Amino acid sequence: MPYKIAVSENRDYVLLDYFGNVSRDDLAGSISGCKKLYVETGISLFLADCTQMIAEHSILDIFSKVDSFQSLEMKKDFREAIIISKDSESKDKVNFYETACLNRGYNVRIFENKEEAVAWLLGSKH
């Protein structure tokens, strides 16, 4: 399982760390795990660290992930900050994911460092 899901130390957001080769099944598993935490905690802020991810999933898999948010009843207060390095080979797929989310009204933004990502993510609470 090339991902880890946990609630942040202050219980402000859900931290999703991807590492290694991430397949379509891994992507589906991470969605399921995030949905479970979302339902259990009510936390709708997510920080996805994709700096160590190799995206083996396809563009179609990304479409399916975004479409699944509605069937999972993700609220529109859902926000996700994504961290990825500018030279990552997965950058194009992450950019596509961001665009697909924005086109469906989900607030997602890409960052190159964790500090800026967390500041943006938690800025929604104030």
DONUKOL-139977 format. One record per residue (C-alpha): x, y, z; residue number from 1. Coordinates in pm, 1 decimal. Example, Ala and Ser with C-alpha at 12.3 -4.5 7.8 and 13.67 -1.06 7.14 Angstrom:
% residues 2
@xx->1230.0, yy->-450.0, zz->780.0, seq->1
@xx->1367.0, yy->-106.0, zz->714.0, seq->2
This chain:
% residues 126
@xx->0.0, yy->0.0, zz->0.0, seq->1
@xx->193.4, yy->304.4, zz->-125.1, seq->2
@xx->1.6, yy->558.0, zz->80.2, seq->3
@xx->-57.4, yy->644.7, zz->443.7, seq->4
@xx->-360.8, yy->829.3, zz->582.1, seq->5
@xx->-367.2, yy->998.5, zz->922.7, seq->6
@xx->-526.3, yy->1289.0, zz->1104.4, seq->7
@xx->-287.0, yy->1576.0, zz->1171.3, seq->8
@xx->-147.4, yy->1626.1, zz->1519.9, seq->9
@xx->-387.5, yy->1915.3, zz->1592.7, seq->10
@xx->-676.5, yy->1733.1, zz->1422.3, seq->11
@xx->-704.2, yy->2018.6, zz->1171.1, seq->12
@xx->-671.6, yy->1816.9, zz->852.6, seq->13
@xx->-624.7, yy->1471.2, zz->708.5, seq->14
@xx->-272.4, yy->1398.0, zz->588.1, seq->15
@xx->-241.2, yy->1168.7, zz->288.6, seq->16
@xx->113.7, yy->1064.1, zz->200.9, seq->17
@xx->171.6, yy->892.4, zz->-132.4, seq->18
@xx->501.9, yy->719.4, zz->-201.8, seq->19
@xx->632.2, yy->485.1, zz->-469.0, seq->20
@xx->421.4, yy->346.6, zz->-752.1, seq->21
@xx->53.9, yy->441.5, zz->-709.7, seq->22
@xx->-188.0, yy->230.8, zz->-914.9, seq->23
@xx->-557.8, yy->273.3, zz->-988.2, seq->24
@xx->-641.5, yy->32.3, zz->-704.5, seq->25
@xx->-417.9, yy->227.7, zz->-466.2, seq->26
@xx->-596.0, yy->546.5, zz->-568.2, seq->27
@xx->-934.5, yy->385.0, zz->-499.1, seq->28
@xx->-809.1, yy->259.1, zz->-161.3, seq->29
@xx->-687.5, yy->602.4, zz->-61.1, seq->30
@xx->-1025.1, yy->754.8, zz->-151.9, seq->31
@xx->-1202.3, yy->495.4, zz->58.6, seq->32
@xx->-970.5, yy->560.0, zz->354.1, seq->33
@xx->-1013.0, yy->937.3, zz->328.1, seq->34
@xx->-1390.3, yy->900.1, zz->303.7, seq->35
@xx->-1389.8, yy->688.4, zz->619.2, seq->36
@xx->-1195.6, yy->953.4, zz->813.1, seq->37
@xx->-1416.6, yy->1226.9, zz->666.8, seq->38
@xx->-1730.0, yy->1049.0, zz->794.0, seq->39
@xx->-1576.9, yy->964.6, zz->1134.2, seq->40
@xx->-1421.7, yy->1303.8, zz->1207.0, seq->41
@xx->-1606.3, yy->1558.9, zz->993.4, seq->42
@xx->-1267.7, yy->1693.5, zz->880.8, seq->43
@xx->-1299.5, yy->1818.4, zz->522.7, seq->44
@xx->-946.0, yy->1955.7, zz->482.6, seq->45
@xx->-689.2, yy->1729.2, zz->317.8, seq->46
@xx->-315.3, yy->1763.0, zz->265.7, seq->47
@xx->-180.1, yy->1524.3, zz->2.0, seq->48
@xx->196.8, yy->1488.5, zz->-12.1, seq->49
@xx->278.5, yy->1359.0, zz->-360.0, seq->50
@xx->649.7, yy->1443.0, zz->-355.0, seq->51
@xx->747.5, yy->1072.6, zz->-341.5, seq->52
@xx->468.7, yy->944.9, zz->-569.1, seq->53
@xx->508.8, yy->779.6, zz->-906.4, seq->54
@xx->165.3, yy->803.5, zz->-1068.4, seq->55
@xx->99.9, yy->477.1, zz->-1249.7, seq->56
@xx->-272.4, yy->548.9, zz->-1268.4, seq->57
@xx->-422.0, yy->696.0, zz->-1585.3, seq->58
@xx->-603.1, yy->1018.6, zz->-1666.3, seq->59
@xx->-925.9, yy->813.2, zz->-1675.6, seq->60
@xx->-852.9, yy->692.7, zz->-1321.4, seq->61
@xx->-820.2, yy->1056.2, zz->-1214.6, seq->62
@xx->-1158.4, yy->1138.1, zz->-1372.6, seq->63
@xx->-1310.5, yy->847.8, zz->-1180.9, seq->64
@xx->-1157.0, yy->969.6, zz->-854.0, seq->65
@xx->-1300.9, yy->1317.7, zz->-895.7, seq->66
@xx->-1640.3, yy->1181.9, zz->-1004.2, seq->67
@xx->-1645.6, yy->957.8, zz->-697.2, seq->68
@xx->-1644.6, yy->1261.1, zz->-466.6, seq->69
@xx->-2009.3, yy->1329.6, zz->-549.3, seq->70
@xx->-2113.6, yy->969.3, zz->-492.3, seq->71
@xx->-1920.9, yy->977.1, zz->-162.9, seq->72
@xx->-2121.1, yy->1286.1, zz->-68.0, seq->73
@xx->-1813.6, yy->1502.1, zz->-25.2, seq->74
@xx->-1930.9, yy->1840.9, zz->90.2, seq->75
@xx->-1838.8, yy->2150.6, zz->-103.9, seq->76
@xx->-1633.1, yy->2266.0, zz->197.7, seq->77
@xx->-1384.8, yy->1997.5, zz->93.4, seq->78
@xx->-1040.7, yy->2153.2, zz->38.8, seq->79
@xx->-725.1, yy->1978.1, zz->-64.3, seq->80
@xx->-372.3, yy->2112.2, zz->-76.5, seq->81
@xx->-134.3, yy->1900.7, zz->-281.6, seq->82
@xx->242.1, yy->1909.2, zz->-243.4, seq->83
@xx->450.6, yy->1806.0, zz->-542.8, seq->84
@xx->795.9, yy->1904.8, zz->-661.1, seq->85
@xx->814.8, yy->2105.6, zz->-983.1, seq->86
@xx->1036.2, yy->1842.9, zz->-1149.2, seq->87
@xx->820.8, yy->1541.8, zz->-1052.9, seq->88
@xx->736.2, yy->1302.3, zz->-1332.7, seq->89
@xx->382.1, yy->1290.7, zz->-1186.7, seq->90
@xx->333.8, yy->1670.9, zz->-1209.0, seq->91
@xx->119.5, yy->1656.4, zz->-1527.4, seq->92
@xx->-124.9, yy->1410.0, zz->-1371.8, seq->93
@xx->-146.9, yy->1611.3, zz->-1051.2, seq->94
@xx->-211.1, yy->1928.4, zz->-1255.2, seq->95
@xx->-486.8, yy->1744.2, zz->-1440.9, seq->96
@xx->-640.4, yy->1634.1, zz->-1110.7, seq->97
@xx->-637.9, yy->1993.2, zz->-984.0, seq->98
@xx->-812.2, yy->2116.6, zz->-1300.0, seq->99
@xx->-1072.5, yy->1837.4, zz->-1292.4, seq->100
@xx->-1153.8, yy->1919.9, zz->-929.1, seq->101
@xx->-1178.3, yy->2293.0, zz->-991.9, seq->102
@xx->-1409.8, yy->2231.4, zz->-1289.1, seq->103
@xx->-1645.9, yy->2042.3, zz->-1055.6, seq->104
@xx->-1640.9, yy->2308.1, zz->-785.3, seq->105
@xx->-1392.2, yy->2144.2, zz->-547.3, seq->106
@xx->-1128.8, yy->2367.3, zz->-395.3, seq->107
@xx->-792.3, yy->2208.3, zz->-474.4, seq->108
@xx->-456.5, yy->2376.9, zz->-508.6, seq->109
@xx->-101.6, yy->2259.5, zz->-582.3, seq->110
@xx->202.9, yy->2375.3, zz->-384.0, seq->111
@xx->574.2, yy->2302.6, zz->-395.6, seq->112
@xx->628.9, yy->2314.7, zz->-18.4, seq->113
@xx->440.9, yy->2196.5, zz->286.5, seq->114
@xx->444.2, yy->2526.4, zz->477.8, seq->115
@xx->259.0, yy->2714.4, zz->202.5, seq->116
@xx->18.1, yy->2425.8, zz->153.1, seq->117
@xx->-73.3, yy->2406.5, zz->522.6, seq->118
@xx->-107.7, yy->2786.7, zz->547.6, seq->119
@xx->-351.6, yy->2790.0, zz->254.9, seq->120
@xx->-540.9, yy->2488.0, zz->383.2, seq->121
@xx->-585.4, yy->2618.9, zz->736.8, seq->122
@xx->-649.6, yy->2973.1, zz->615.5, seq->123
@xx->-996.9, yy->2850.7, zz->520.5, seq->124
@xx->-1081.2, yy->2810.9, zz->888.7, seq->125
@xx->-1027.6, yy->3175.0, zz->978.6, seq->126
